[in-house]
Amino acid sequence: MASGLILIVDDDQPFAETLKKILATSGYSAVVVDNGEDALSTVSVDPNAFALAILDIRLGEEDGLDVLAALRKEFEDLPAIMVTGFGTVKTAVDAMHLGAFDFLEKPFSRERLLTAVERALERYRLLSENRLLKSQLDATRDYSIMNTQNPLFIKALEMARQVSPTDATVLLTGETGTGKERVANFIFENSSRKNGPFIRINGAALSEHLLEAQLFGHRKGAFTGATESRKGLFEEAGGGTIFLDEIGDISPAFQVKLLRVIQEHEYLPVGDTIPRHTDARIITATNRDLKEAVRGGFFREDLFYRLSVFSIDLPPLRKRPEDIPLLSSVFIERANKRLGKAVRGLSIDSFELLKSYTWPGNVRELENVIERAVILASGEWLRPVDFHIPGQNIAQAASFQPDGAGPLLSLAQVEKLHIASV
C-alpha cells in the first residue's frame, strides 16, 4: 500500500466525504478540495506527498478535464482517476488522451474503486522508483547495475565501499551476469588508485602460455614470434588495478605463479631470469564455486585462502526481484537513446511477468530482454506481449491483463467504439 496522500477533487461534498471514508477504511489518507485552483495549490505545497488524484468530470462551472490537464502539466507522474455520473465514450477517450489512469462511471462499487486505486498507486510507486534511480545515476558513473533496494546487494556494495580505499586483494563471486566487473570498476573508482590504469583480462579466454605472456610480459626470443621484448600487464598496471576475471578457470601451473605475485608482489617475464616487482592492486572474479574446486583438486588451497581474505558475493537477479523496476528503467533509458524510442517504463503486468522469471543470465539477460521489448513496443509503456522470455509464449504473455483491466474497456477499445458511433 502506498504511503502518499490521495487528492479528491469534487464539488459534491457528500459524495467526496463518502469516497474519503471508503478510502480510510482501506488504510488510505485523503484530502478533499472542490475546485481546480485549490487542487493545484494543495499539491504544490508538497508534490511528493501526493500519490494519486481522483477528479470529477463536472466541478460546478469548471471542466474536470481542464483540471486534469493542468495537474498533468505541473505534476506529470501523478496518476489520476476520473469519475462521472454523465459518462460518454467521447469523454472517456478525452480523459485517457489527457493522461487519466482510469475512468469510473457512477455508480461504481467499493471493490471497483479500490482496485483502480491500488493499480494507480502501484504505477506511482514504479514512477517514484524510476525518479530515485535517475537521481542516483546523475551522482555516479555508469553503475546502474548497482542501484538496489535488495538487502543482500546493499551489503555487498557496502563491503565494496569499505575495501575500496585499501590495497587489499578482492575476490568477487557470483553467477554470470551479476555485475562483477561493474563492482570491480566501482572499487577502482573509489580507491586512491583511481587516476591510474584499470586493466581487465579474462583468465578463461586465453591459453596458459598466452595468459602468462600477457600478464608478465616476455623477453625477445622467449618463444616463436617474440621478435621484441614486451611489457606485461602487471607492469602496465603499475599504480593502478588489474582485474582478473574468471580466475577459477586458470590452469594449476599458472595458479602457482599468480600466488607468487599476490604474496611477494613479483613475477618473472617469460624467458627472463630476473624477477620484476609490481605494485598493481589485484581484483579477481569467478562464477565458479572455488571451495568445491579446491575439494576436487582443480584449484590450489593456498591460493584460494590468499584470494578469499576479502571476498564479496553478488546475489543473482532472482534473489533481487525488487530491483527489476530500477534496473529496467535504466535499460529502457539506454535503449531509448540507442534506438530513438520514447518508452516511459514498464506496465504493472510487465513487471509481474519479469518478476516471475528466474533470470539464469541475471542482469545481463534482463538488459537484452528489455532492449528487444523496446524495439517491439508500440506505445509509451512496455506490455507483456512486447517481451520474449524463455518458457513464455505469446499466448501466455497475452494472458496478463493490461493496466486498468476490468469492467472498463481499454483505450483502444474505447476509441474503436467512439469511431463507430460518430
Stockholm file with secondary structure:
# STOCKHOLM 1.0

chainA/1-422         MASGLILIVDDDQPFAETLKKILATSGYSAVVVDNGEDALSTVSVDPNAFALAILDIRLGEEDGLDVLAALRKEFEDLPAIMVTGFGTVKTAVDAMHLGAFDFLEKPFSRERLLTAVERALERYRLLSENRLLKSQLDATRDYSIMNTQNPLFIKALEMARQVSPTDATVLLTGETGTGKERVANFIFENSSRKNGPFIRINGAALSEHLLEAQLFGHRKGAFTGATESRKGLFEEAGGGTIFLDEIGDISPAFQVKLLRVIQEHEYLPVGDTIPRHTDARIITATNRDLKEAVRGGFFREDLFYRLSVFSIDLPPLRKRPEDIPLLSSVFIERANKRLGKAVRGLSIDSFELLKSYTWPGNVRELENVIERAVILASGEWLRPVDFHIPGQNIAQAASFQPDGAGPLLSLAQVEKLHIASV
#=GR chainA/1-422 SS CCCSEEEEECSCHHHHHHHHHHHHHTTCCEEEESSHHHHHHHHHHCGGGEEEEEEESEETTEEHHHHHHHHHHHCTTCCEEEEESSCCHHHHHHHHHTTCSEEEESSCCHHHHHHHHHHHHHHHHHHHHHHHHHHHHHTSSSCGGGCCCCHHHHHHHHHHHHHTTSCCCEEEECCTTSCHHHHHHHHHHTSTTTTSCEEEEETTTSCHHHHHHHHHEECTTSSTTCCSCEECHHHHTTTSEEEEESGGGSCHHHHHHHHHHHHHSEECCBTCCSCEECCCEEEEEESSCHHHHHHTTSSCHHHHHHHGGGEEECCCGGGCGGGHHHHHHHHHHHHHHHHTCCCCEECHHHHHHHHTSCCTTHHHHHHHHHHHHHHHCCSSEECGGGCCBTTBCHHHHHTSCCTTCSSSCCHHHHHHHHHHHC
#=GC SS_cons         CCCSEEEEECSCHHHHHHHHHHHHHTTCCEEEESSHHHHHHHHHHCGGGEEEEEEESEETTEEHHHHHHHHHHHCTTCCEEEEESSCCHHHHHHHHHTTCSEEEESSCCHHHHHHHHHHHHHHHHHHHHHHHHHHHHHTSSSCGGGCCCCHHHHHHHHHHHHHTTSCCCEEEECCTTSCHHHHHHHHHHTSTTTTSCEEEEETTTSCHHHHHHHHHEECTTSSTTCCSCEECHHHHTTTSEEEEESGGGSCHHHHHHHHHHHHHSEECCBTCCSCEECCCEEEEEESSCHHHHHHTTSSCHHHHHHHGGGEEECCCGGGCGGGHHHHHHHHHHHHHHHHTCCCCEECHHHHHHHHTSCCTTHHHHHHHHHHHHHHHCCSSEECGGGCCBTTBCHHHHHTSCCTTCSSSCCHHHHHHHHHHHC
//
